[in-house]
Amino acid sequence: MSQSNQVAEPEAQAKVVSHSMLGSRQAKFTFPPAAQSTRRDTATFNAPTGTRVATIALQDFDLKYTNHSNYDFGQIQVALTTSNSEAICTVTLRDNNINKREWEGTVTGIVTFFG
């Protein structure tokens, strides 16, 4: 059996970046009564010294129509984004709130900082 002159290439190795957790903060977003289908709120904060990356996760939400006889949102979308000093929450009633009903409530996220 003859051997090939090919040189075996080393397998590509994944680069793993490790960050230390520096702390976390709660980001609370408040939506007063209004009828817009898409609404946005921003929370600002001071990141711990040495922060290189921040992430955000949904902790909870309490959103409701102001008319207590309306219970069903249909489809609702909650989106959270963050940087090292700001978090943004966008809530969209995906049925486009055809009846223009007022809604209100809060969304809470947890921002975690890594350095």
N, C-alpha and C positions, 0 to 999 in steps of 0.2 A: 504494500500500500504506500503510495507516495504522499509526502507531506507538502502542503501548500506553503508558499513563501509569504502568505498574508500574516500580518501582525494583528493580533487580537486587540481591539479597541477597549480601553477601560470603560466600564459602564458609567453612564452619567450619574452623578450623585446629586441628590436634592440638597439644596442649601436651606438649612433650618435656622431661622433667626429667632433668638430667644429674647424676650423682654420681661423685665420684672414688673409686677403689678405695684403701682404706687398709691393706689387708693381708688375710691369711687364716690360719686355724688348722685343724688337724686335730682332729676330734671322734671319739673311739674309744668304742664301746659294747661292753660285755662281758656276755655272757649265760652264767652258770654252769649246770651241768646241772640241768634241771628238766623237768617234763612238761606244764606249762600250754601251751595252744595260743597264747595271746596274752601277750606279755611286753613290758615297757617298761624303758628305761634312760635316764638323764639325764646329760649332761655340762655342766659349768659352766666359764666362762672369762671373762677380762677383755677387753672389746672395746677396740680402739684409741681414743684420744681423738678426739672429733669424729664418731664413728659415728652415722649416722642410720638406716641400713638394714643388715640382715644377711640373707644367703641361705645355704642349705645344699644340697649336691649329694652324691649317693652316690659314694664312691670305690671301695669294695670291700666284700665280705662273705665270711665263711667260717663257715657254719653247718652243723652235722652232728648226726646222732643219736649218742648215746654208745655204743649197741650197734653195733659196726662192721659187722654183717651187714645193717643197715637203711640203704639208700642213698637212697631216693626220698622227697622231701618232698611230692610231689604238687603242690599250689599253695602258694606262699609269698608273703607280702606284706611289704615293708619300707617303712615310712613315716618320713620325717625332717621335723622342723619346727625352727624356730629363732627366737629373739629376739636382742637385742643381747648377752645374757649367758648364754644357756642353749640347749642343743640337746636335742631329745628324739627317741629312736628307738623305734618300735613294730614288733615283728615278730609276724606272725600266720601260723600254719599253717592255711591255709584249708580243709583237709580235717577241721578240728576235732580232729585228733590222736586219732582214735577209739580207737586202741590204747594211748593214754597213754604213748607212748614218750618217754624223756628226750632232750632235745636241748640243744646248747650252741654257743657260738661267739662271733664278733665281727662288728661292722659298723663301717665307718669312713666318715665323711663329711668334706667340706671346707666350712668356714664361711668365707664371704667378706664382708668389711665394707666399706661404702661411706659416705662422708660428704658 
